[in-house]
């Protein structure tokens, strides 16, 4: 029974994490869509940095979650 509960928690965590990460990416892309025409290349650089940062953040959170027993 413990195995099933652990597996269920892991699946729910993956789905929720994926949806949250997808929502963050869509939000950043939408913000970039509006910002790049107005502010030019600085906004594009900021968009790339934010997208890379969210990727690192979610990878770190996932690694910490997996390292816990």
NORTAMO-V150434 format. One record per residue. RES is the residue in one small letter. PHI is phi as a letter, one per 20 degrees, with the letter a starting at -180 (none if undefined). D_FIRST is the distance of its C-alpha to the first C-alpha in Angstrom with 2 decimals. Layout:
[[RES;PHI;D_FIRST] [RES;PHI;D_FIRST]]
This chain:
[[x;none;0.00] [x;f;3.80] [x;f;5.36] [x;f;5.23] [x;f;6.41] [x;f;8.67] [x;f;9.95] [x;f;10.71] [x;f;12.51] [x;f;14.37] [x;f;15.55] [x;f;16.71] [x;f;18.41] [x;f;20.18] [x;f;21.42] [x;f;22.65] [x;f;24.21] [x;f;25.91] [x;f;27.29] [x;f;28.57] [x;f;30.18] [x;f;31.72] [x;f;33.13] [x;f;34.64] [x;f;36.23] [x;f;37.68] [x;f;39.05] [x;f;40.66] [x;f;42.17] [x;f;43.55] [x;f;45.04] [x;f;46.54] [x;g;47.95] [x;e;49.85] [x;e;50.77] [x;f;52.04] [x;f;55.01] [x;e;56.09] [x;d;55.64] [x;m;55.85] [x;f;54.63] [x;f;53.47] [x;f;50.93] [x;f;49.84] [x;f;49.38] [x;f;47.38] [x;f;45.19] [x;f;44.46] [x;f;43.70] [x;f;41.34] [x;f;39.48] [x;f;39.17] [x;f;38.12] [x;f;35.29] [x;f;34.06] [x;f;34.14] [x;g;32.54] [x;f;29.51] [x;f;29.17] [x;f;29.33] [x;f;26.74] [x;f;24.34] [x;f;25.16] [x;f;24.59] [x;f;21.21] [x;f;20.16] [x;f;21.73] [x;f;19.67] [x;f;16.84]]
